[in-house]
Amino acid sequence: MTAARPTRAARDPLDFLAFRELVSRAYLRYARARLDAPALAQAAVDAAFADIRRC
């Protein structure tokens, strides 16, 4: 299973998109190592990036 690509909206800052591209695979590997369900791991990563984007 491959990591889901983030939706690239015009309102997303370029630095956020670059950061997500750089670290999203590592975040997903970490989440999968700690959670039993791949879908739950992806949801956790998506939620983390949503929080990061709001900051």
C-alpha positions as CSV (number, residue, x, y, z in Angstrom):
1,M,0.0,0.0,0.0
2,T,1.3,3.4,-0.9
3,A,0.9,6.6,1.0
4,A,-2.0,8.8,0.0
5,R,-1.0,11.9,-1.8
6,P,-2.2,15.1,-0.2
7,T,-4.8,17.3,-2.0
8,R,-2.9,20.3,-3.4
9,A,-5.3,23.2,-2.9
10,A,-4.3,26.6,-4.0
11,R,-4.6,27.8,-0.4
12,D,-2.0,25.3,1.0
13,P,1.3,27.1,1.7
14,L,4.2,25.8,-0.5
15,D,6.4,25.2,2.6
16,F,3.7,23.0,4.1
17,L,3.4,21.0,0.9
18,A,7.1,20.6,0.7
19,F,7.3,19.5,4.4
20,R,4.5,17.0,3.9
21,E,6.1,15.6,0.8
22,L,9.4,15.1,2.6
23,V,8.1,13.4,5.8
24,S,4.7,11.8,5.0
25,R,6.2,8.4,4.3
26,A,8.1,8.4,7.6
27,Y,5.0,9.5,9.5
28,L,3.0,6.7,7.9
29,R,5.7,4.0,8.6
30,Y,5.7,5.1,12.3
31,A,1.9,5.1,12.5
32,R,1.7,1.6,10.9
33,A,4.3,0.3,13.3
34,R,2.1,1.3,16.3
35,L,-1.4,0.8,15.0
36,D,-2.9,-2.5,13.9
37,A,-5.1,-1.1,11.1
38,P,-3.5,0.5,8.0
39,A,-6.6,2.7,7.5
40,L,-6.3,3.9,11.1
41,A,-2.6,4.7,10.6
42,Q,-3.5,6.7,7.5
43,A,-6.2,8.6,9.3
44,A,-3.8,9.4,12.2
45,V,-1.2,10.8,9.7
46,D,-3.9,12.8,7.9
47,A,-5.1,14.2,11.2
48,A,-1.5,15.1,12.2
49,F,-0.9,17.0,8.9
50,A,-4.3,18.8,9.3
51,D,-3.2,20.0,12.7
52,I,0.3,21.0,11.4
53,R,-1.3,22.9,8.5
54,R,-3.5,24.9,10.9
55,C,-0.5,26.1,12.9
